[in-house]
Amino acid sequence: MHNWVRASSSDFAGTPPQPRSGHTAVNVGKSMVVVFGGLVDKKFLNDIIVYDIDIWQWSELTSFGDLPTPRDFSAAAAIGNQKIVLCGGWDGKKWLSDVYVMDTMSLEWMELSVSGSLPPPRCGHTATMVEKRLLVFGGRGGGGPIMGDLWALKGLIDEERETPGWTQLKLPGQAPSARCGHTVTSGGHYLLLFGGHGTGGWLSRYDVYYNDAIILDRVTAQWKRLPISNDEPPPPRAYHTMTSIGARLLLIGGFDGKSTFGDLWWLVPEDDPIAKRSSAPQLRNPPETKESEGELNTQEGGQEGSTIVGLQKKMGISVPSILRLQIPEESEDQEFVELGTRLIEGDDVVDNGASMIQMAAEALRQHWKESTPETLQLKELSALLRDYQRLVTRKYTAQNSLTSADFGLPVKKTFTFYHIKRSSELRIDDTPKLLEEYKTLVI
């Protein structure tokens, strides 16, 4: 079961893309989403905007080589962790069937020479890499017909040394209706199709826009409806983009026949922390814990519970969350030690386990003390959160009378993230706050 959740401005840093439709958005490796081109106010775009998942920020880049002509309604996909393939589209005068490859390291474009029969020129189609093949589905062809055909392009993997060529596929199962402006996104063992538009039938003068979600199981090659648990999906649209970020899918922009969207939506599994936004109002302050509950947990936890309850009262968080929290020592925190060890590689290290761990911890804490939200990497968040909790606990238990002011924080400020059990529960705008509070703990 999945939920649609409207993205918040606090989910991102930097300037997000301007409203647009007919653009492409491609995952490259595990850290980048690259947005290219599109259409806004009758203007064709060929800008490149990158959303960097390590620093959660948008930025614009300049590319080189055989630049594709400005266009919209093209389709693009990632080839491995370094390249992007772009095919087809509409340049305002004609439908296209060309294929370009861009190297994201050099930002250089190259037009691909493809032999044999070609799919009809089209725009508003999708392009999705599945194993070694690029799958292209649907779109609007020359003269205006909306299509529901499926094609595969080989020869994009350098190691295979295949001559690039197209093959039309006909798969068993109930395929989606012919449409264009939809998206097909890879999600593990399935492909997810969302939205698009088709004709309203021969009696209708208008196109029909969709907001349905359909999956193609790559194991059984069958199309199925994706179960959605909430009743507030994004408005029907076409010419949007949908990209996967971990277990989440990010929907950007689109067009519904009248308006160009500038909104962003998440499609998330039901157990994702932000799924709660779609089903319940967010409380500004958690409910207060009853005093009797605190006393009960203190009795059950002994001296440790007493310390935790005292910390809970100062930080304004619930006792049950604290009691479930397991904070390992540095020597037991393998991820923490590995990150610190990489920082001291090449230095003269005493051949002693305890000394190495101590040096790694000091180096990593100094690194985080000098870090900014922009330089902090996503892979460091889990270890940073645990060390933050470790230092809060250690400093508090050393002086039972400590207040927020003793940590160098304003008296009214609490340690906001002490109760968080895993870094995946953090929102994007939590990172600067976490780093700020952490730096007050490192002396």
Secondary structure, 3 states (H helix, E strand, C coil): CEEEEECCHHHCECCCCCCCECCEEEEECCCEEEEEEEEECCEEEEEEEEEECCCCEEEEECCEECCCCCCECCEEEEECCCEEEEEEEECCCCEEEEEEEEECCCCEEEECCCECCCCCCEECCEEEEECCEEEEEEEEECCCCEEEEEEEEECCCHHHCCCCEEEEECCCCCCCCCCECCEEEECCCEEEEEEEEEECCCCCCCEEEEEEEEEEECCCCEEEECCECCCCCCCCCECCEEEEECCEEEEEEEECCCCEEEEEEEEEECCCHHHHHHCCCCCCCCCCCCHHHHHHHHHHHHHHHHHHHHHHHHHCCCHHHHHHCCCCCHHHCHHHHHHHHHHHCCCCCCCCHHHHHHHHHHHHHHHHHHCCCCCCCHHHHHHHHHHHHHHHHHHHHHCCCCCHHHHCCCCCCCCCCCCCCCHHHCCCCHHHHHHHHHHHHCC
